[in-house]
């Protein structure tokens, strides 16, 4: 009798274990629907309610507005013909000490090696000896706006001709070893005006940069981020040419910062909003459109586990009307059906 009970217990345990494993090994297909609530009036500024029913663990929502369109979820660049203008904005503050800072941009530079310091030193030396051919100088200081310590100078430069191959170069030059090297704080951005996108701004710090120290006394041409007497990237400033006292280095410093050539047509991909995950129940979702228009709202439903993913995309067209004038804001109708102007 005990043996029979034992076998039954083992059998039940194994059966339960197999059922549990079988359930964990199943990927349930997404099966859900999205409909518009009939109670919505669909005026700009009013919430639009989408009713949701079915079996779905996770939902991502794209409103259909600019920047949140499902069709552009994988777009990271735009065609050049959409770019109307490009502007480089720089803010440069000279700190204490002596030295100079010069700036150029190019539309033809082919770039540095980035992994051969001696070759890049030679390339920069040849560029300078050749009068920076192919580079356009950026005038930061002139007679009406002299380089003054602790005074931030801002300049805006039209770089539209360089949108297909843009590079930026800074030359930090301290020639008198007996004096303190001058610090320079540099910040800036690139603003692109693009059709259908408005203004796209890119911070200077996001550009790929190569530092090239020209001094033979510095063994590593790519020397940077080492405090005084080095070029610091990624700190409180986009670029910090951080000088040092005369007694810290017994030789003048000469260093370049050169950005990697790039096309200026990068854009952020359109993003959706997570409105449901496995932890929350969702029977409806409300969203408010601020502007009238026709939008394609997209819901991406997804179930997933270690086996794989099941996904279903639902599109709902939403028409948002301009809100009518409240009674009393407009004119009044006469007996003949015509409207009189509102009282002043």
N, C-alpha and C positions, 0 to 999 in steps of 0.2 A: 504493500500500500504506500509506504514511504517512497519507494522507487518510482511508482506511478506519479505521485504528487511532485516529486523532483523533476521528472521528465516534463510534466505539464508546465511547471514554473519556468524551466529552461526554454521550452517551446514558446511560451508567452513573451519571455524576455527577448528572445531572438526575433520573433515576429515584430514586436514593438520597435526594436532596434532597426530592423530592415525598413519598416514603414517610415521611421524618422529619417533614415538615410535617403530613402526614395524621395521624400518631400524636399529635402535639402538639395537634391540633385535635379530638381525640376526648375526650368526657367519658364515662368508664366508669361505668355504673350500679353502685351499691352492691349487693352480693349476699353476704350472710353470715348465719350462724346462731349463736345462743347457747343452750347447754344446760347444765344442772346436772351436775356430775360425780357419778357414782353412788357414788363413794367417800366423799362427805361424810356426816357424821352429823347436821349441822344443829343443834347445841346452841349456846346462847349462849356466846360466848367462843371458839368454834372457827372457823377460817377456812372460808368457803364458797367453793368453786372453781367458776367458770363457764368452760366450754370454749367456745372461739371458733374458727370456721373460715369461710373464704370470702374474698371480695375486698372489702377496705375499707381506706381510708387512715387515717382518723381515727375514734376512738371516745370519746364522752363518757359517763360513768357516773353515774347517780343511784341511790343506795342504797335510796331509799324511806323513809328515816328522816326525822324532823322536821327541816326546814331543807334537805333534799336530795330533795324529791319533784318529779318531772318535771312533774306537773300544775300546780305553782305556780312554774314557771320565769319566768313573765311577770307574777307578782303583786307589786305594789309597795304595796298598801294593803289594809287589812281593813275589814270593816263595823263601824260604831260600836257595834253591840250586843255585840260580842265584848270591848270594853274594859270592864274591871271597875273600874279605878281609875287615876289619874294623879297623880304626885308630882313637884314641882319641888324639886330639891336645889341650894342655893346655898352657896358658901363665899366669904366676903368678908374681905379683910385690909386695914384702913386702914394706910397708910404714914405718912410724916412730913408735917407741915404742918397747915393748918386747912381746914375746909370740911365739907360734908355729902354723903351719898349716900342717896337715897330710892328705893324700889322698889315697883312696882305690877304687877298683872296684870289682864287684861280678857278677857271673853267676848263683847264687843259692838263692839270697836274695828274700824273699817273700813279703817284703814291710812293711810299718808302717800303723797303724790304720788311722792316719790323722785327727781323730775326738775325740781322747781320749789322751790328753796330758800326763797324768800320766802313762798310759800304754806305750806310746812311749818313755817316759823318762826311764822307767824300761827296755824296750827292748834295748835301746841304751847302758844302763849301763851293761846289761848282755853281749851284743856283745863285749864291751871293756874288761870286766872282762874275757871273754872267749878267749882273744887274737885275736879278729877279725877273728875267724874261718870262712872259706868260702869266705873271702875277700883277694884280691891280692893287696899288697901295691904298690903304685906308687912312685918311687923315683924321687923327684923333685930336691933336693939339696944333693950333696955329697961333698967329700973332694976337688974335683977339681972344684966344682961349688957351693960354699957356699952361704947360705942365706944372702943377702946383701940388705940393705935398698935402695929403688929406682932403683934396678936392676931387669929388667924383665927376667925371666927364662922361656924358652920354652921347652916343652918335647912332644914327640910323643910316644904313647903306642899302641901296637898291641892288640886290644880287640876282635879279630876274634872269640876266644873261647866263648865269652859272647853274641854273636849276638842274641841268642834266649831268653835271659833273662838278660838284662844289667841294672846294678845299679851303681851309683857313690856316694861316701860318702866323705865329708870333715869334719875334726875335728879342730875347732878353739879353742886354749887353751892358756889362759893367767893366769899364776899361781901366779904372784906377784902383790898384790893389791896396793903396794906402787909405782908402775911404770905405765907409760902410756901404754895402750893396743895397740898392733900392728895392724895396718890396713893391709889388704891383698886385692889386686885387682885381680880378676880371670876372664879370658876370655877364650873361646875355642870353639871347634866344633868337630863333629864326621864326618869322611869321609868314605863313603862306596864305594867300587869298585864292581860294579854289571855288570854281563854279559848283553850286549845290552843297558845299561844305562850309562856307563862310571862312572864318579865320582858323587855321591850324597852326598851333604854336609848339615849337620844339626847343627845349632848354639846351643851352650850350653844353652842359655837362653830359648830355646823352650821346654826344658825338664821340666816335672812336678817335683817340688821340695818341700820338707817338711823341715822346720827348727825346731830344738828341742834344746831349751836352758836348760841346766842341772842344773842351779843354783836355789836353794831353794828360794833365795831372789827375783827371778823373778817369779811372780805368774803364768803367762801364758807361758807354755812351747813353744808355737808356736809364741812367741814374735818376731817381725821382723819389718823392714822398719820404725824404729823410731829414725833414726839419730844415733848419737854417742852411742856406747855401744850396737849396734844391728847389725843383719845381714840384708843387704839391697839387695833385688832382684828387677830386672826390672829397674835399674838406668842406669848410663853411662857404668857400667861394668855388665857382666853377673851375677857375684856374688861379692858383696862388704862386706867384713868383716870389719865393720867400728868401730874401737876402740875409746876410749875416754881417757881423762886425768885422772890421778890417783885420783884427788879430785872430779871427777864427779860421780864415783861409788866407794864405799869403800870396794869392794869385787872383787876377780878375776872372770873372765868370762870363761865359757865353753859352746860352742855351736856347733851343728851339722847341716850340710845341707846334706840331703839324697834324691836322685832322685827316683821316682817311677819306679819299674822294668818294662821294656818294651822290645818288640822285635824291632830289628833295621832294619826292612824291609819296612818301610814306604816310599812312593814315592808320588810326586805331580801328580795329575791326569792330563791327556792331555787336553789342552785347545784349543778352537777355537777362531776365530777373528770375531767380528761383522762387516759385510761389508754393511749391509743395515738395516735401521729402517724405521718407518713410515714417517720420515721427509725427506728422500732423495729418489730420483728416481735412479734406477740402471738398465742399459741395458747390461753392461758387467763388468767384473772384471779381473784385470791383477795381476799375481803373478809370482815372479822370483824364480826358484829353482837353488840353488848354485851348487848342486852336481848331476851328472848323475844317473839315476836309474828309476825304475818304481814305481809310487806313486798312491795311491787311494785318490783322492781329494773328499771331501764330503761337500755338501751344505745342511744345515738344514734350510728349509723354515718354517715359523711359522706365523699364524694369531691368535690373541687372544683378548678376551675382558672378561667382567665379567661372561659371559655365559660359556666360556670354551676356549679350544685351538685346533686348527687344525694344524697338522704338516706333512710335507712331506720331506723325505730324498732323495737326489740325489747323486749318486756316479759316478765319472768320472775317468777313468784310464788314467794317463798321463805318457808317456815315455819320459824321458829326456836323450838326447844323449850327449856324450862328444864332446866338440867343436873340429872340425878337425883343423889341422895345417893350418895357413894361407899360401897362395901361396908364396913360397920363403923361408919358414922356414924349409921345408923338402928337400929331394933330388929331382933331376930332372930325368925325364924318358928318356931313350935312345930309339934309333930307334927300338930295339928289344923288347921294353916294360919293360925292367928291370930298376930299379931305382938305381941311383948312390948316394953315401953318400953326405950330404951337405958339402959345403966347410967350412973349419975350419976358 
